[in-house]
Amino acid sequence: MKHQLNPNNWIQLYSDYLFNYTISRVNDREIAKDLVQETFLAALVAMKNFKGEANERTWLTAILKRKVIDYYRKINSNKGKAEVRINFSDDENEGEWLETKVSDPFDKTAEDDMENEELGLAIHDCLSKLNTKHAEVFKMKTILNIETDIICNELNITASNFWVMIHRARTAMAECLEKHWY
């Protein structure tokens, strides 16, 4: 089934989801709003390239992920010299696979929405309590799935320093979430 784009409904249907996705990754409301707006603009420009293999939300989220990675590359690199590698599949059925893995935004219960929102707020709160550098390492590795060598290059840290930071961040996040989420 080929999906169609309807940009007239994007803000109403996807802005909250995309904002919540972004705020948990950048921890700054204004930056999150800007990245979501940039995503919508980029999507409008890229509409002609949409193949219809994924649904709108999946496609918009993929664009937003690149925006978040670009944001981190910009703030952490020496004028963007570091390259962020993203693995894209050459599999032409990739869109179908994504559609089966991403839940339907219209097939959610109020409990699901409330639980997701509560978890998102708990993660956001716990991230804000971390040491800034640890939070950044945690977001890049755990949330954005950026490769360790790229993170080390971006943040100008050694691999051993990275592993100490990520261990401390994960331990602190687990303890915080256990207190505030479970």
Secondary structure by P-SEA (a helix, b strand, c coil): cbbbbcccccccccaaaaaaaaaaacccaaaaaaaaaaaaaaaaaacccccccccaaaaaaaaaaaaaaaaaaaaccccccbbbbbbbbcccaaaaaaaaaccccccccaaaaaaaaaaaaaaaaaaaaccaaaaaaaaacccccccaaaaaaaacccaaaaaaaaaaaaaaaaaaaaaccc
